[in-house]
């Protein structure tokens, strides 16, 4: 089978490792898969190639995670977040489809760095956040998912509130799945999904399953908070490299 998107063997090997590592992060912390893969992809080819791939992979990963997360999902939060996502995704896809590779690379890197700063800062919200706040965050998340990085705004939003770690992880995964299910037909309509997308998903699937399984078993034996900080630093580092590549 030919390598998708005209990747060289070296680039394909790099992205294979990135998929495995990103799936491990997702399995352990509940977020980061799409942003890590898109950021890594931007270093070797257009990040736009990775967007529909990570969206489809995100959906497949949820099938593997459902049994362990179902009882911990905060469905009220998921519902209001998803309500805002519905108009956000088409708008984000329309904007992404109209810009060039370097601008897309710079925009994605800048947005990811901003979200990493929010996660790292320990920013917190005072008081209870209602339906409007959740829907607004969902809109921003849906818009960002046009670039495959819609999970980060919600991760920042929930991390700023008092949400128990198991509920945080389960709610993120459930929301990501609904957002991604909506994103696939929107992206297909925009012409972003093709034969290379399917080949890339087939290449990624075994590595994704293994990384997710190991991450879910807490294979690293690290505290969730310290591991999350490591994931944020890794994501920020990849984004910085992507930003440099977009201007050189």
N, C-alpha and C positions, 0 to 999 in steps of 0.2 A: 504493500500500500504506500503510495506516494505521501511524502510529508505535506501537511496542510499549509496553505498560505505561502508556499515557496520557501519554507524555513530550511536553513542549512542544518546538517546533523548536530553541529555544536549548539546552535540556537535551540533546536528541539530538545537536546539533553538538558540545557539550562532551564527551559520552561517545564520539562518533566519534573525536575527537582523542585521548581517553584510550586507546581501544583500539589506535590506531595506535602511540602512544608506548609502551604496555605491550608490544605485540608486538615493537617494536624492542628493548626491554630484554631480553625473552625470547630473541630471536634472538642477541643479543650475549653475554649473561651466563648464559643457561640457566634463569633463574628470574625471578619477579616479575610475570608477566603477570596471573594471577588476582588477586593481592593488590592490584595497582595499579588494576585495573578495578573491583573490589569497593569499594575505598576511594574512588575517584572517584565511583562510583554513589551512595554514601552521602551525597554532598553535594547531590544533586538529587532523589533518590527513595529508596525503601527499598533497602538493599543486598541484601535477600533476593531481589529480582528478578534481580540479576546472577549469583547463585551458579550455577544450572544452566547459564546462558549461557556463563560462563567455563569450566565443566567440559567442555562440549561443544566449545568453541573450542580448549581445550587438546589434546583428542584430535585434532582436525583439523590443528592445527599440527604435531603429531608426524609426520604423513604427509609433510609438506613437509621435515622435518628428518632423517628416517630415513637417507637415503644418506650423509650426512656424519657421523653420530654412531655408527652401528652398531658399527664396529670398536673404539670407545673405551669402550663401556659395561662397567662392572664388574657383571656379572650376579649375582655372589655377594651383593654389597651390596643389589642390587635385590630379590633373592629374600627376604632376611630382613626388609627394610623392608616389603615387600608382605605378608608373613605377619602382621606386627603391624597393618597397615592393615585387614585383613579385618573384625575386630570393631570397630575404631575408627570406621569410616565410618557404620554404622547408628546407633551411639550418638550421634555428632555430629549427624546428621540429625534424630534424635528430639528432641534438646535444642533445636536451632535451630527446629524446627517449633512448639515450645511457648512461644516467647518473642515479645514485641512488637517493633515496628520500632526504637524508640528504644533499648531494651535490646540488641537485636542490633547496632545501630550502635555503641554504646558498647563492647560486648564485643569486636567485631571490631577497632575502633580500638585498644583497650588491648592486645589480643593482638599486633597488628601492630607496635605501638610496642615491645613487649617483645622481639619477634624482631629488630627493627631494632637495638635496643641490643646484642643478642647478636652480630649480624653486624658492627656497628661497633666493638665492644670488642676484637676480635681474640682473643677467648676461645679457648683451645686445650685439647685433651684429651691427656693423657700416656699413652703406651702404646697397644697395639692394642685396638680395640673389637671385642668378639665378637658373636655372634649375638643374645644377649639385649639388648645395647645398641641394635643395629639394629632389632630387633623392637619394643622399647619406644618408640623414636623413631617407628617406623612407626605405632604405635597413636596417639600424640599427633598425628601428621600426619593420619591418617585421621579422627580426631575433629575436628580443625580444618577438614578439607575439607568438613564439613557446612556451613561458612560460606564455602567456596571458597578458603580460605587455607592449605590443607594443605601447600603447597610450602615455606613458610618454615621450619618446624621442621627439615626435612631439609636445607635450605640452611645453616642454622646448624650443624647436626650435622656435615655434611661439611666445611664451612669450618673447623671446629675441628680437623680432622685433616690429615695430609699427603696431599692428593689433588691430582694434577696438574690444571691448569685444563681441558684438553680432556676428561679423564676425569670431572671434577666436573660439567661441563656436560652431557656425554652421559648420565651416570648419573642426574642429576636428571631429564632429559627422559624417559628410559625409565621411571623410577619413577612420575613424574607421570602418564604415560599409563595404566599399569596401575591406579593408584589411581583415576583418573577413569573408566576403563571400569567399574570396580566401583561407583563413586559414581552413575552415571547410572541404573541400574535401581533402586537404593535410593531415590534422589530421586523417580523416577517413581512408585514405590509410595507414597511419602509425599505425592503430589499437588503436588510442587514444579515439575513440568514441564508446560507447556501450549502453546497456540497462540502466545502472545506470546513464549515462549522461542524457538520456531522462527523467528519474524519477526526477533527480535533477532540471532540467529545469522546470518541471511541479510544483514542490514545490516552486521554486523561483519566478515563473511568477507573481502571485498576489502581492507579496511583492514588486517586481520590478516595476510593473505598478503604485502602490500607491506611492512609494518613488519618482519615476521619475515625477509623476504628481505634487506632493507637491513641489519638488525642482524646477520644471519649473514655478510654480506660485510664486516663491520667498517667500515661506511660512515663511522662517526664518527672513525675513526683515533685512538682513545684507547686507552691501556693498559687491559687488562681490570680490573686492581685499582682504578684511579682511576675508571673508569666504574661499577664496582660500588658505590663509595662514593657517587657521584652518585645512583645508583638508590635506595640506602638512604635518603639524605636526602630525595629526592622522595617516597618511600613514607611516611617519617615525617611529612613536612609534610602530606600528604593525610590521614593518620590523625589528626593533631592537629586538623585542621579538622573531620573527622568526629566526633571526641570532643566538640568544642565545640558542634557542631550537636545532638548528642544530649542536651545538658544545657541548651539555650537554647530 
